[in-house]
Amino acid sequence: MKKDEYIGILTSGGDASGMNAAIRAVTRTAIFNGFKVKGIYRGYEGLIAGESRELTTEDVSSIIQRGGTILKTARSEAFTTPEGRREAYDTMRKEKIGALVVIGGDGSLTGARIFAEEYPVTCIGLPGTIDNDLYGTDFTIGYDTALNTIVECVDKIRDTATSHDRIFFVEVMGRDAGFLAQNSAIASGAEAAIIPEDRTDADQLETFIGRGFRKTKNSSIVIVTESPGNKNGGAMHYADRVKREYPGYDVRVSILGHLQRGGAPSANDRILASRLGEAAIQALMEDQHNIMVGIHNNEIVYVPFDQAIKNDKPIDKNLIRVLNELSI
């Protein structure tokens, strides 16, 4: 990485609280070490279109506490094509961008991996996704904030569930990963979590009902991973089943949706994003290529893109046992 070239930074895919903290950390660490930075707007779409400008220390002042991303984000169909990636590479050369820091999830890092395989560009990935589903890092930017948001919402839903003796099925994000559902269920005292990773032959709904709920409780909270990740269906699917199979229960559904993405980042997400952003510049200075910067056992780690993207991140099955035992 030459000092007369720019380090480009972009945010891609779904937004996650803490992305601004990461932008701030990358920018200030780069400037501290004598590099120049260009912020690229609207993710890979902006890279193709040349929507960028130089960032200064002042540009990233007072953003660490803000949700979303000041660089905006988008999902780019054009970048999935060879022609689009060629345009992106031409833009990088024209803008004198020598390396790219990509903050995003699985799809964003997949794009960075393919781009780096096709062209002589250095890409460093930062795991920015509320799903916490990238392999090789214990936590992703935005996960802790989303988890706290879910717990706050479920606490409020619990009040009305108890008042009306209802079963609430609360649907949360996560796609193919049940980290948000499982851990928010434990933290909020929910009675069950229905997650994609629980691939036993047992009917998860029947297991929940059969644990004694009918004998001991009139109200209950069940947290369900959204249907794209939960092959058995989302919250509406399970609510409809209860209405058919147990017509005596009063059932409601709450789909939390995109409110899980917003809000000021938690202290944990601000610290994580700051550490990962600083480490991204250190990785470039060490001549690292095409890796994701993660955290494992509170230590910074460099994970090859192939591992971070292709390997499934396992959920701790002990958490399923903990929830089962505590929800009696």
N, C-alpha and C positions, 0 to 999 in steps of 0.2 A: 504494500500500500504506500503510494507516494504522497508526500505532504502537499504537493500542488494539485492533487485530486481531491474530490469531495467524497465524503461518506454519505450515501443516500439512506434515508429512513422512511419507511412507510408502514401504515397499519392496514390490515386486509381482513376480509371476512366479517364475521360478527364482532361488534364492539364489546369491550370488556373493561370494567372499571380498573384503573391502574395503567392503562395504555399511556395516558398523559404523563404519568410518573416515569414510565420507561422512556418516552420521547425526551423528557427533560434530562434523564440520567445519561442517555446516549449522547445528546447534544453537548452537555456541559463536560462530560468526560473527554469527548473528542476534542473540544476546544482547549481544555486544560492541557492536553497532550500535543497540541500544535496542529490539529487537523481542522478542516473546514467541513461543514455539514449542510446538506440540502434536504429540506423536508419535501416529500413527494405526496401530493394530495390525491385522495380517492384511490389509494391502493395501486394495484397493477394497472387499473384503467388510467390513472394519472401518470404512471410511468410511461405508458405507451404514448399518451398525449403530450408529455412534456410539461405537466403541471407541477412545477417545483420552484422553490426559492431558497436562498441561503437562510439558515437559522442562526441567530445570535443568542447569547446568554439571556438577553432581555426578552427575546421572543418566547422563551420557555419559563419565564418568571410567573409565579402564581397560577400554575396549572396542576401542581401535584395533587391538589385537593379536588380537582374536577373529574367527573365521570366522562364517559365517551372518549373521543379523540379529536384533538384540534386539527389533525391532518385529514379528518374525514376517512371514511372507509367505503368500500364497494366490492361487489362480487363481479369479477371480470370474465365474461365469456370469451372476449377477444384473446386474453392471455392464455387460454386453454388451447389455442391454435398455434401451429408453428409460425404462421405469418404474424400473429400478434406478438409473440416472443421476439421475433426478429425486429419488429418496430421498437420494442422495449430496449433491446440491446443497442440499436442505433441511437436511441434517445440517450442512453447512458454515456455513450461515446461522445455525443454532441455536447452533453451537459458536463462532461469531464467527471463523471461519477465512477470512482474506482472500486467501490464495494457497496454492498446493499445490506442494510439491517431490516429484516422483515419481522413485524410483530403480528402474530396471528395464530390460528389453530391449524388443524390437520390439513385442510385444503390449501391454506396459505403457504405452509411449509412444503407441501407437495409441489406447488408451483415453483417455489424457490429451488427445490432439488432438481426438477426437470430443467429449469432455466440454466442452472450451473453446470448441468451435464452437457447442454447444447452449446454453451458459449463460455469463453474464458472470463467469467465473472466470479467474484467472491461473495457468497451470501452467508450471513449469520442470522439465525432464527431466534426469536424470543417467543416463548410459549404464552400467547395471549388468548385465552378462551375460558369461559366460565365452566366448561364441561370437565376440566381437569383430566382429560383423556389422552394426553401425550406421554408416550413411554419415555422413561429415563429421567423424569423430573417428578419430585414428590408433589409439587404444587404448580399450578399455572396462574398467570396473572388474571385476576378477575374472579377466580373461584371462591376465595374467602368472602369477598363482598357479596356475591350472589348467594352464598350459603347463609350469611347473616340476614339478607333480605328475605329469603324463604322462611327462616325461623321466625322472623318478626311477623310475617303474614300469617303463618300457621298459628302463632300465639293468639292472634285476633280471631281467626276462624274457630279456634277451640272455644272461645267465649260463646259464640252463637251456636256451635254444635252442642255444647253442654246445655245451653238454655232451652233448646228445642229437642233434645234427645235424638240427634241426627248422626248419621254416618256421613262424613265428608271425604270424598276422594279428591285429593289435591294433586294436580298435574304440574310437574316441574320439567325444566329443560335437562339436557344431557345426551340426547341422541342415543348412541350405542353404549353409553357409560352411566352407571347408576350412582356415581359418587355424590351428586347433589341430593338425590332422593334418599339414599341410605343414611348419610350423615345428618341431613336435616331432620330425618325421622327420629334419630337418636337424640339430637339436640332439642327437639321440640316435644319429646315425650309421645310421639305418635305410636299408634298400635301396630303399624305394619308399613313396610316399604316394598313395593313391587318393582323390581329392577331387571334389566336385561341379563345381568350376569348370573342370576339365580336360575340356572338352566336344568334344574332337577325335573323329574317327571311329575312331581307333586303339583297339584293345582294350587297356585299361590293364593287365590281368593278363598278356596275351600280350607286351606291351612289356616288362614287368618280367622275365618269364621269358627273353625273347629277348635281353636285354642281355648275356648271357654268364653269368648266374647258374649255369646248369647246368654250366658248364665250370670255374668258379672258386670256387664256394662250396657248402658243404653245409648251412649254416644261414643264416637270413635273417629280418629283421623287415620287415613291411609294415604301415603304419599306414593305417587306413581310417576315413573319416568315417561316422558312424552312418547307418543306412539311410533315416531320414526326409529327410535332405539329399542322400544319394547315391542318385540315381535308379537306378543299376545294382545296388543292393543293398549290404548291410553286410558285415562280416567273415565271417559264416557263409556268405554267398553265395559269396564268393571262395574260402573254404576248401573248400567242397563242389566247386567247379569244379576245383580242383587235385587233389582226391582222384579225380575222374573222369578228368581229362585227363592227369594226371601221377601215376599211382598209385605210382610209386617214391618219392615224397617223403613224409616224415613231417610231418603238418600239425597244428597246434594253433591254437585261437582263445582270445583273452583280451579280454573286453568290460569295459572299466574302469568304465563306469557312473558312479554318483553320487559315487564317491570323488573325482572330478574337481572337484566343487563345494566340498568341505570343506577344512578346515585353516586355519591362521593365514595371513593375507594376506602376500604378499611385500612387501619394502620398496618396490618400484615401485608396487604396488597401493595401499599406504598413502599414498604421496606423491600419486599420481594422484587418489585419492578425496578427499584433503584439499584439493587444489587445486580440484577440480571443485565440492566442497561449498562452499568459500569463494566461488567464482565465482558459484554459484547465488544467493547473497544479494546479491552485487554486481549481478547481472542484475536482481533485483527492485528494488533501489534505483535502477537506471537506467530503471525502468519498462519493462523488456523483457517481452514477452508470448509465451507458447506457443512456447518454443524449447528445444532441447536444448543443454546446455553440454558442449562437447567439447574436445579438444586436437589441434592440428595443428602440426607442426614445433615442438613444445614450447611453443606459445602457446595460450592460452585462446581458443576461438571459440564463437560462438553460431550454432546451426544450426536453421533453421525445422523444425518437426516434419515437415512434408510431405517435405522433403528427406531428413531422417534416416531416415524410415521407408520411403519409397517407392523411393528410389534404391538400386540394388545397390552394395554396397561391393566394389570389384574387388580380387582378390588379385594380388600382384606376380608376373607370369608368369616373371620372372627367377629366382624361387625354385624353380620347377619345373626349370629348366635347371641351377641349382646342385646340386640333389639328384641329378639324373641323372648329372652329371659326377663327383660325389663318391662315388657308390655303386658304382662299377665294381669 
